[in-house]
Amino acid sequence: LAQDIAAAPTPALGGRAPNGATLRLVVGVAMTSAEPEDPDKIINTLTADLESLRKAVRTRVHRRLHEDLAVGQTVKTFVIKSLATIVGWFTANTIVLFMHHLTNTFGIEDASMRSFVTYSIDAALCSLLVPFGMWGLERLRKRMTTQKKAQRASAKDAEDVKQVKEATKAEILDLSRTQVELALACLPALVAWALNDWAKSFVALFESTMWPQIFTAIALTIVVSISQLFPCFKTAMRQIKQKDPLQSLATQFKVLPKYAALATGYAWNEVFNYPVEHIQDQLNAPLFIFMIQVIYFIIITSVISGLQTLWSIRNTRLKKEEAKKADEQPTAQPESSQSSLDTVKDTVEDIGEDLLEMSSHIFLDSMQFVYAWAVSDTANSLFFTFLLGCTGPTSCGYPTNFAFAILVTVLFSYTAATLNTDHRQSAWNYAAANLIVSSCSLCCGWAWANFCKTAINSALQIDMGAAVEIIWLVALVFVWGTISLTYHRYEIERAAWMRKLKEDAVGHGIEQALMEKHHSSFKI
């Protein structure tokens, strides 16, 4: 108790933690200043002070455990998104290489059109097969979870002779479960990359002007918005978020439009980045190229943060107005005298408002990818263009890309783990902090993707006789195995860390509060 008291800041000491000498001084002053003939008053005063110190200790420990749990969840999201970005990109590129063999037999002479047909087939194939994979893996994960619970229940009554076998089975089951979880995260990334490559090949069909890019971005936004306005999409999304056991194969097909966010973000990024690239093409000095990129990054950060802040304020105001109207008019009777023409007009107006609302929402969601590309381009411009004099990541060797990927991983993982958005007083700063956290995992995944691409290109230059498709396929198997073992090791360490936090919570008598707020985090 003395150690807990010594570590707790108290209002009586100006927010400072009392040390042993301070405690003895406080107790001594209370003992000497009190009346000798009133010992009950001394005891009551010391008891109240001790209770205040206990509350301060519990508050401090409770806050620290909540912050640790939040950090753990943020780091897990960072890890799974980074790994899914790498594997999804690698798998999509490998599939496209085999698709090129098929489209080369079509007799299409125009290279841009042949590439567009290739990526169209790739996007259609991924959109068709990924829902089957998601549905099967979800059912497999549920079965593995049930088996793990049964193993835990039987492990308590297991004999000493069977402990080795039970531990081996549990380890194999944990390894399989982590692989299923990783595959469930990578399959949506595969569809996202396929749709992104399709959008890129579609833009390449036109001349290098800004208007086709604007048309593509607006068309993608409208199409995705219309697809997400259907009730079936909203119902399927609600079932997935609530982990409804009645999810079917059709549910996975209904949520396919949400995977087009990366393609929409790429289209808008091409629009915003077009003048920047045009200006940079007129310059030769790496310093000036880097300065233009930094100016663009500052402008796009301010614009996106401002748009998200205004959108958040607008949604808050609309919710308050709707609640106020519901209180003032609890029962609204329909107008029976309204003509059919007026009904159709009102319906069209409602559909138009819903479409505008959804389009604005899709546009703001795509801005997160625009910001992530801005962060990645700025980091690449600083490291490769300004410091090393390269034109980009792929023009430098794979050792340089490896060093850059390591640097980005360390820096962005630390940023994602330490950047706290809970105590932001300004809505603008809160939006900016959320953008930084969401972009860290994507930038890390893109950095490792560039390293993989340069490493494979270097290997192909050395072994000229090797088939490109076979090299990419072997590299895909190697990358998938490495990432799978890395993620499994991370899950083991995370489980141990979460158990420690739970033991700390039990020791301070606050386990129930933590379980209520972070229920999913304790499912180890």
N, C-alpha and C positions, 0 to 999 in steps of 0.2 A: 504493500500500500504506500509506503514511503517513496518507493521508486516511481510509482504512478503519480503521486502528488508532486514530486519534484519535476516531472516532465510536463505537467499541465499548466498552461497559462491561466491566471486568475485575474478577474477584474480588480480585485483589491490591490494587486501589485502592478497595475497599469498594463495588463496583458502579458507580463513576463512570467516565465516559469520560476517558481520559488526553489532555491537551493536549500541544502540542509541547514546552513547557518541562518538563512531567512526564516525557515520554519521554527528553529529554536528561539530566534529573537521574537517572533510573533507569539509563540506560546509563553515565552518568558515574560513579555510585556503584559500579556493577558493575566498571567498568574500574579505578577507583582502589583498591577494596577487595580486588581479586583479587591473587593472588601474581604478581609479574612473571615468575617462572620457570615459570608454568603457563598458557600461552596457550590450550591445548586446553580447559581447564576453563572459561575465559571464553567461548570460542566455543560450547561445548556449552550453557552456561547461557543465553546470548543466543539460541541457536537454539531451545531449549525455550520460552523466553518468547515469542519471535516466533510459534512454532506455536500457543501458547495464545491469543495475540491473533488469529491468523487464524481459529481455531475460533470465537472469540467473535463475530468479524465475520460469519462464515458463518451462525452460529446466529441472530444478530439479523436479517440480511437474509432468511433463510429464514422466520422468524416473521412479518416484515413483509409478505412476499409472500403468505403464506397468509392473513393477515388481510385484505389488499386483495382477494384473490380471493373470500373469504367475503362481504365487503361488496358486491362487484359482483354476486354471486348474489342477495343479499338485496334490493338495489335493483332488480334485474330482476324479482324476484317481486313487489315492491311496485308497480312500474310496470304490469306486465301485469294484476295483480288489480284495480288501481284503474281502468284503462281498460276492462277487461272488465265491471266493475260498472256503469260509466256506460253503455256501449253496450248491455249486456244489459237494464238497467232501461228505457232509452229505447226499445229495440225492443219489449219486452214491452208497454209502455204504448201504443205506436202500434198494435200488433196488436189490443189490447183495444178501442181506440176504434172500429176497423172491425167488431169482433165485436158491439159494442153495436147497430149497425144491424141485424145479423142477428137478435139476440134480441128486439129491439123489435117484430119482426113475429110473435113467438110468442103475443102476447096475454097475457103474464104481468103481472098487476096489481101484485103485491107487488114493491117495488123491491129488497128484499134477496134474494128468490128469483131475480129476473131477473138480478141481479148475480152470484149464485152460478152460475147456468146459463152466463152469459157466461164467467166465469173457468174453469169446468169445461171448456168447449169449447176455450178458449185453452190450458189445460194439456194436454189430450188432443192437440191439434194440434201443439203444440211437442214433446211427447214422441214423436210419430209421425215428425215431419219432421227433427228435430235429429240423430238417429242416421244418417240418410241423408247429411246434410251433413257430419257428422264423418267418416264412412267415405270419402266422396269427397274431402274436403280432405286427409285423411291420405295417400291415394294420390297426390294432386297434390303434396303437400310432398315425398314421397319422390322423385318424378320430378324436381322442381326441384332437389333436393339432388344428384341424379346429374348433371344438366345443369351445375350450378355446378362440380362437380369436373372435369367434362370441359372446361369453359371455362378453368379454372385450368391444366389440363395443356396445353391448346393455346395459352394466352397466352404461355407461355415461348418458343415457337417462332414467334410471330406477327411479321410484318414491320412496319416502322414505318408503312407506309401503312394497314395494317389496325388499328392501335392504337386509333384513334378509334372505329371501328365495334365493336371488341371491348369497349371500355370502355362504350359505350352499351348494348350487349346485356347486359353484366354488371350495369349499374345498373338496367335494366328488370327483369332476373331477380331482383335483390336486393329491389327494391320489391315485386314480386309475391310473393316468398317471405315477406317480413314481413307482408304483408296476409293471407296464408294462415295464418301463425302467430297473428296477432291474431284472425282469425275462429275458429280452433280454440279460443282462450281465451274468446271471447265466446259461442259457442253453448251451452256448459254453463251459463253465467250466465243465458242466456235461459230455459232450462228451470227453473233454480233460482228465478228471479223469477216465472215462470208458476205454479209450484207454491206459492210463497210467497203470491201473490195469491189463489190458490184457497183456501189455508188461512185467509187473512184473511176472505174472503167467507163461508166456512163458519162461522167464529166469529160473524160478524155476523148469522147467521140466528137466533141465540138472544138472550135478554135479556142486558143488561149485568150479568151476574153472573160469579162466579169459577168455578162448577162446570162450565159448558160448556167453558170454556177449559182446565180441568184434564183433562176427558175428551178433548178434542181433542189435547192434548199427549201424553197417555199412549197414545191410540190410534195417533197418528202414529208414536210411538217403537216400538210393538210391530209395526206393519205394516212399517216400514222394517227393523226387526231381522229379522223373518221372511224378508223378501225377500233380505236379505244373507246368510242362513244357507244358501241353496241352493248346491250345489257349482258350478253353472254361473256364478254371480256371482263366486265366488272365483277360478275359472279365468280368467274374462274380465279381472278386475282384475290378475291376475298377468301375463297377456299384454300388457296395456297398459303396466304398469310396466316390464316387460322389453323393450318395443318389439318384440314378436314380429312378424315379417313375415307370419305366417299369420293375422293378424287379419282377421276377416270382418265383414260387415254385422251379423250376429247378435251379435257381440261388443259392438258399440255399444248394442244394445238390452238386453243383459244387465246392463250397468253403469248403467242408468237410475236405480236406487234410490239411488245415491250422490249424485245431484243434489237429493235431498229434504232435505239437511242444513239448508239455509236455511229451509225451511218448518217443520221441526221446531224449529229455533232460535227462529223467530218465535212458535210456539205456546208454548214454555216462557217466552219473554220476556214474553208477555202474562200468564202466570200470576204470574211474579215481580213484574212491574211494576204489577199491578192495585192492590194496597194503596197503592203510591206515588202513582199517579194519583188514587186516591180521596182521599188526604190533601191533595194539591196542589189539588184542586178546591174544598176548603173554605177555601183561603187566597187572599188577594188581593195581598199584598206580594211583589214579585219577590225580595226578599232571602230570605224564608222559603221560597219555592218552590225557590230555588237551594240553600238549606241542606238541605232534604229530599232533593233529588237527589244531593247530595254524600254524605250519610249512606247512602243506598241504594247508591251506587257503592262506597263503602268496604266495606259489608257484602257485596255480591255479589262483589267482587274477592276478599275473604278466603275466602268460601265456595267459589268456583270454584277458586282456587289450592289450597285445602286438599283438595278432592275429587280434583283431578288429582295432587296429591302422594301421597295415600293410594293412588290407583289405580296409580301408578308403582311405589310400594314393594311393593304387592301383587303386581304382575306380576313384579317382580324376585325376590320370595320364591318364587313358584310355579315360575319357571324353575329356581331352585336346587334346589327339592324334586324336580322332575321329573328333573333331571340326576342327583340323588343316588339316586333310585329306579331309574333306568336303569342306574346303575353297580352297585347292589346286586342287582338282579334283571334280568340281561340277557336271559334267556329265560323268558318266562312261558307256561306251557301252558294252553290253554283248558280249561274244565271241561266234560267231556262229560256229566256227570250232572245238569246244570242243566235244569230243566223249561222247557217253552215259556212258561208263565205268568211264571216268573222272568225269562226272556229279554225278554218284552214289557215287564215292569216296569222292568228295567234300561234298556231302550231309551227308554222314556218319561222316566225320570229323566235320562238323558243329554241328551235333547232339551230338557227343562226347564232343565237347567244351561246348555246352549249358548244357549238363548233368553235366559236371565237375563244371561249373560255378554255377548251381543251387545247387548242392550237397555242395559246399563250403558255399553258402549262408545259406542253411538249417543247416549245421553244426555250423556255427557261431551263428545262432538264438538259437539253442539248448544250446549253451554255457551260455546263460543268465540264463537258469534254473539250469545248473550245478553250476554257481556262487551263485544263490539263495540258493541251497541246501548246499553249502559250508558255507554260512553265517548262515543259520539255524542250521547246525550241530555244528558250532563253538559256537554259542550262547547257544545251548543245552548242549554242553560239559562243558562250563564254569559254567552255572547255576546249572544244575542237577548233572553232574558227579563230577566236581571239588569242588563246594561249598557244595552240599547236599549229595554227595556220592551215588547217584542213578546210575543205568546203563543207564537210558534214561528217557524221559518225561513220558512214560506210566508206568514206575515202581514207580514213585512218585504219591502221591495222587492228587485228583482234586483241593484242595485248593492251593497247590504249583503251579500247572499248571495255575490256575486262576491268581495268583500273577505274574507269568512269562508272561502270555498273556497281562496283563495290562501294565507291564513294557515294553514289546516289542512294544505295540501299541503306547504308549507315546513317546518312544525313536525314533522309526522308522517314525512315522508321523511327528515329529519335524525335523528329518533328511530330509525327502522327501520335506518338505515345505521350508527349509532354504538352502539346497544344491543347488547352482546355477551353471548351466553348460554353461551359455552364455559368461562368461568372462574367460574361460579357454584358456590359450595361448598354452599349450602343447596338442597335439593330444592324448598322452598317458593319461594325467590327465582328458581330456574330456571323453575318453572311460571309465575310472575308475569311474568317477562321474555318468555317465549314467547307469553303472552296479549297482551301489549302489541304485540309485533312483528306477530302475526297480525291484530290489529284495526286497525292503522294504515291498511292499504290499503282496507279496507271503509269506514272512516270518511271517508277522502278521497273515495272514489267516491260515497258518500251525500251529501257536501257539494256536489259538483259536480252531482249529480242534482237537489238542491233548487234550485240556481241555474238549471238548465235549465228546471225547472218554473215558477219565478217569472218567468223571462224570457218564456216562451211565454204565460203568463197575462197578463202586461203587454201583450204584442203583441196578444193577442185583445181586450183592453179598448180598445185604441186603434183597431184595425181591426175593427169589430163585424161587418162583412159577410163576413169571411173564414171559410171552413169550418174547423172545429177539426181534422178529420182531415187535411186538406190541409196545414195549418200544421205539424202534428206530423210528417207525412211529409217535408216539405221540411226541417224542422229535423233529422230523423233522418239524412237524406242529408248535410246540412252537418256534423253532429257526427261521423258516421262518417268523412267525408273528412278533417276536421281531426285526429281521433284517429289515423287511419291514417298521415298524414304525420308527426305528432308521434312516433309509435312507430317509424317508419322512420328518422327523424333520430336518435332515441335509440339504435337498433341500430347505426347507423354510428359514433356516438361511443363506444359500448361496445366495438365491435370494435377501434377504434383504441386504446382504453385497455387491452384485453386483450392486444393485440400488444405494447404497451410493457412490460407485466408479463412477457410471455414473453421479450422481449429482455433484461430485467433478470435473469430466471432463468438464461438461457443465459450471460450475462456472468459470473455467479457460480458457474456449474457445477452448478446444482441443478435443472435443467429436468426431469429424469426424475422426481424426487420430487414436483414440482408436477403433472406430467402424470398421475401415478398417483392423486393425491388429488382433483384437479379436472379430470378428463379431459373432461367435457362442457363445461366453461367455455371450453376452448381450441378448440372446434369453431366457429370464426368463418367 
